[in-house]
Amino acid sequence: MNQKQNISRRSFLAGAGAAAMAFTLVKPEVVKGYSANEKISLGLIGCGGRGGWIANLFKANGGYDIAACADYFQDRVDDVGNAHNIPAANRYTTLSCYKKMLEQDLDAVAIISPPYFHPEQAGAAVDSGKHVYLAKPIAVDVPGCKSVEASGVKATAQKLCFLVDFQTRVDQYYVEAVKRVHAGAIGEFAFGESTYHAESPWTRMDAVLAKDPSDPENRLRAWGLDKCLSGDIITEQNIHTLDVMSWIMDAEPVSAVGTGGRKVRPDSGNIWDHFVLTYEYANKVGIAFSSRQFNGYGTMPDGIRNRMFGSKGVLETEYGGQTLIRSGKENFYKGGKSPGIYTEGAATNIADFRKNITEGNCENSTVAPSVRSNLVTILGRTAAYQGRKVTWSELMRTDTKLDPKLDAKRLKL
């Protein structure tokens, strides 16, 4: 009964409870106990820059044995395999590499592949009885978000852990500040601001794609420059600040309207270089969102920031910087800075993932808010792409899938 109550808790999006009912039977073979000092055997799906980086964090934790790795590209698999002494037989390549890896006897997988592949890979991992550590964004379209939502519910029903890696959600200053705001520290919300201003993180990919933009292997290597593989910058990158916005509001928006485009970015790829939107929430609370990925020539403030103005004060957050509440003496919160949040947040999530596995905590509370935040980015992207106001209810009826149209004849399947 407690499990059913946890599954149907308010934090899950509409429909999750119904999805849970389809997975109430637990296969005995997927239920396993772990001792406190037992290492979790882990497979890594996605061995690019972040994949290799996060594999090192899993290793540094001390509670994992990186036993297998998978990526389309042999060189990337070998880079991770050599770094962690993974046997050649446990290194998997081609587009279906994850399927072969999931046949191996592993406790868990970390999915750090391009976002387009996340729903399918996460679903297959849960079906194979593996605990799942999933990078953000969880998906690039609405059907993908719903798929991950269902996989999270199924994981809970099968006593599997499913964690989505957002660094801010485990930062002590963010957690305390948002908790105070939800308790009324800044009073009634008036309006907010959410920004992600930075230069392009994809400059190394520009040269790869420039060799032959039609080559599917080049597109896979330069996935960040591809709308369908990455979800565009608003989903792939800006989700950091839009997740904080969603966290503060603790509800889905009513609608979004705005614009954006590609005015500065080099010719390679098809993603935009800026978005400008207004998200409307209940009670006519508007949040102005903007992002850019090009040279700002020293303009400040830069980075990933959120502000929420209320009747009693103002919440300010900055990824890697100061988080505080400006208010009267009663509600003022000095907060603090977290310059190491990028690494420290991921390391905390890796530790929590292991703790959840060893203690059998399969509540999987990170899934629902991650699904909502991902949908928030898609709402904004849809409104900007179509140049019109798009409502949340309209978005949730969407069944359109992004299709990168990769040339299968030129890929190793």
N, C-alpha and C positions, 0 to 999 in steps of 0.2 A: 504493500500500500504506500509506504514511504517513497519507494522508487517511482511509482506512478505520479505521486504528488510532485516530486522533483522534476520529472519529465514535463509535466504540464504547468510548471511555474510560469508566472507572468512574463519572465524575461525571454521566454521562447516566443518566436513569431507565430502569428495565426497559422494553424495547420500543422504545427509540430506535434501537437498532441495526437492528432489523427495519424500522423506518420508513425508515431511510437507504437500505436496499437498493432501495426503490421509486423513488429519485431519483438514481441513479448517472449518468444521462446529463445532460450539461450543454449547454444550448442555446448555440451560438456567439455569438448576439446579446446574451446577458446578461453575457459576459465582456469587461470593459473595463479598460484600464490608465489610471492617473492619474499626472500629474506632481506633484511635491512642492508646486508653487505653484499648481496648478489648483484652482479653486473647485468645490465639490460643489454641484450644483443640487438644492435641497431643497424638498419640498412638506410643508406642515404640515396634519395632520388633527386638528381640535379646536382652536378658536380662543378658548376661554374664558379664565379668569384665568391658569391655569398655562400654557396654550398660548401666550398672548401673552407671558408672562414668559420662557418657554424659547426662544421665537423670538428674543427680544432677546439671549439668551446665544449662540445659534447665530450671530447677526450679529456679536456682539462677538468671537467666535472668529476671524473674519476669513477662514476657509477655506470659507465657505458662501455661496451665493447663494440667498436665499429667493425661489423663483420662482413658488410657487403656494400657495394655502391653501384649506381646505375645512372647513365647519361647517354644521350644519343652519340656523343663524340668520344672516341677511344682515348684521345689525349687527355681529356678532362677526367675520365674514369681512372686513367693511370696516374694522374697527378694526385688524386685523393687516395687511390689504392696504394701507391708507393709511400705516401706520407703516413699511412696508418697500417702498413703491413697487411693489407687485405690480399688474400690469395687470388691468383689470376682467375681461378674458377668462379670466384664470387664477385667478379667485375662484369657488369652487364651493359651492353650497348644496343643500338638501333632504336627505332621509335617505340617499340614495344618492350624496351628494356625492363621497365618496372614490373611487367607481368612475369617475366622470368625470375626476377629477384624475389617477388612475393611468393613464389613456390618454395623458397628456402625457409628453413626453420629459424625464424627471427621473432623477437618479442615485439619490436616496434620499428617504425619507419619515420624518417624526417623528410618531408616533401618540400624541396627548395627549387623546383623546376619553374619554367615560365608559367604565369598564372592561368593561361588558357587550359593547361593540362591538369590543374589542381582537382577539379571535381571528379574527373574520371579516376585519377590515381588515388585520391582519398577514399572514394567509394570502393575501389578494388582492394585497397589495404584493409578496410574494415571487414569486407566480405571474406578476406583471407585470415581474419582473426588477429590482426596486428593493431597495436596502439599507434596513434597517429599524432605527429607533431607537424603542423601545417604552417607554412609561411603566409604572410599576407601579401597581396590580396588573395582572398580565397577563390575568386572566380572573376570572369570578365563580363558576364551577362546574368540576367535574372534566372534563367533555368539553371545555370551553374551554381548560383547562390542557394537556390532551393535544393539542389542536389547535395551540397555540402551540409545544409541544415538537416536533411534527412539522414545523411551519413552520421552526423553527430548524435542524433536521436537513436539511431541503430546501434552506435557504439555504446551508448549508455545502457541500452537494453541487453547488450551482449557482454556487459561488464568490461568494456574496453575504454581506455583513456583517449581523449581527443582534445588537443590543445592548439589554439591559434596564437601565434607569436606577435603580440603587440607590446612594445617596450614601455610605453607610457602607462599602460594599465597596471603595471606593477611598481611604478616609481613612487616612493613614499610621499613626495610632495604633491604630485598629481592626485594620488589616492586621497590624501587628507584634505586637500583643497576642494575637490569635487564632493567629497562627503559633507563638508561644511556647507557648500553651496546648496546641496540637496536638502540640508537641514534648515535652510533659510538664511544663511549668512549674508547674502546680498539682496535678500528680499525678493520682490516680484521681478521677473525678467522683463527688461525693456527691449533691448536689441543686442546683437553680438557681431563679432568680427572673427573671421577664420582665414588665415593666409599661409601660403607656402611659396615663398619667393627664393629662388636659388638658380644657379647656373645648371646647365645640362649635365646629368650624370652619365650620359651615353656617348661621350665624345670618342671613346675607344671603339665603339660599335660603328661609328660613322664610316671609318675606313674599311671595315669588314664588308658592310653593305654596299659601299661604293664600287667594289670589285664587280659585282653582278647582282643588282637588286632582285632579279627574278629567281636566282638560285635559292631553292628552299633551305639548303644547308646554311647559306649565308644569313638567311632570315632567322633561322634558329639560333645562330651565334649572336645575331644582333636583335634578339627578340624585343628588347626594350624600345626599339624604334618602330615596332609593328603594332598597329591599333588592336588587332585581334589577339595577338599573342600576349600583349601586356595590359590591354584594357584602356590604353592611352594614359597620359600623365595624371589625369584626375583620379583614376583608379589605382594605378601602379604606385605612384608617389604621394599624391595629395591625400590619399586615404589616411595618412598619419594625422593630419590636422582635422580632417572631416570626421575621423573616429573620435577625437577629443570633443568636437562639436556635438556629435551624437551622444557621447557619454554625458556631457553637461546637460543636454536637453532631456535625456532619458525617455525619448519618444521618437516616433518616426515623424518626418516633416510632412506638412500638408501638400506642398508643391515646391517646384524650383523653376526659375526662369533666368535666362542670361545668354551669354554669347562667349566667343573665344575664337581661336584660329591659329594660323601659322604664318607669322610675319617675319620672324627673325631666324628661325632654325635653318640649318643647311638643308640642301635638297634631299639628303638620304632619309629614308623612312617615310611614314605617313602619319605620324602622331602630331598633335598640336603643340604649340609652345606656350600657350596661355589660355586661361579660363577666367571669366568674370560672371558671377552668379549671385542671385538672392534666393536663399532658402526661407520659406515661410513655415512657421510652426503654429501650433494652436494658440489662440488668444492674440493673433496678429503679431507674434514675435518674429521679427525678421533678422536674418544673419547674412551679412555681406561676406562673400567668399571670393578670393582672387588667388591666382597662382601664375607663376612664370617659370620658364626654364631657358633663360638666356642672360647675358651680361647685364647687370643692373648698375654698373659703373659706380659702385660704392654707395648707392642709395640705401638708406636705413629707414625702418628696421628691416632686416632680412630674416631668412630662416622660416621655421615652423612655429606659428604663433596663434593663440586664441585669446579673445577678450569677450567677456559677457558683462554687460551693464545691467544693474538691477536698481531697485528703489532704495536699497540700503548700502550698496557698495559695488565694487567691480572685481571680477576674477580675471587675473592675467596669467597665462602660461606660455612658456617658451621651451621647445624641445632642446634639451642640453643647457638651457639657461634658467632664469628665475621664474619660479611659480609662487604666486602670493595672492592674497585678497586685500584690496584697499577698501577700508571701511572705517567706521568709528571704532573706538577702543574696544567695545564689546565684541565685535566680530572681526577685527583686524587679524590677519594671519600672515606672519612674516615669511613662512615657507622656506625655500632655499633653492640652490642650484644643483643640477645633476649633469655636469659636463660629460660624464661617462655613460650616459643613459643608453646609447646605441649598443654598447657591449654589455653593460651591466644588466640592462633589461632583458636581453636575450639569455644571458647566463642565469638570471633568476627564473625565467620561464623554463629553461632546461632543467634546473634543479626542481622546480615545481612539477614538471612532467614526470620525473623519476619518483618524486615523493607520492604523487597521485597513483602511479603504477604500483609501487611497493605497498602502499596503504589501501589499495583497492578503492580509491576515491574516483568514481566514474561519473560524477555529477556533470563534468564537462561544461562548466559555466562560461567559458570563453567563447563558445560557439555562437550562441544567439546574438550577443552584442556585435560580434565580428560580421555575422550575416547582415545585420541591420546597417552597420557602417558601410559595408561593401555596396549594399543597395542604395545608400545615400549617394555614393559616388556615381553610380550608374544613373540615378535620377538626374543629377546635375549634368552628366555627360549627354544624356538623351535630350534634355532641354536645350543645351548649347548646340548640339548637332542639328536639331530640328528647328531651332530659332523660335521656340514658343514655350509657353508655360505647360509643364507636365505635372500632373498630380501623382501622389503616391498610389492612390487606388488604381489609376490607369497603369502605372508602372507594374504593379503587382499582377495585372492581367496579361502582361507581355510574355510571349513564349518564343520570341526571336532569339536565336543563337548567333553569336559572332562566328564567322567561318573564315579562317585564314587562307583557305584554298591552297594548301601546300601541295605541290606537285608530287604525288605519291610515286610516280614513275622514276623520279630522280632522288628518292630517299631510300634508306635502308630500313625496311619495315621490320 
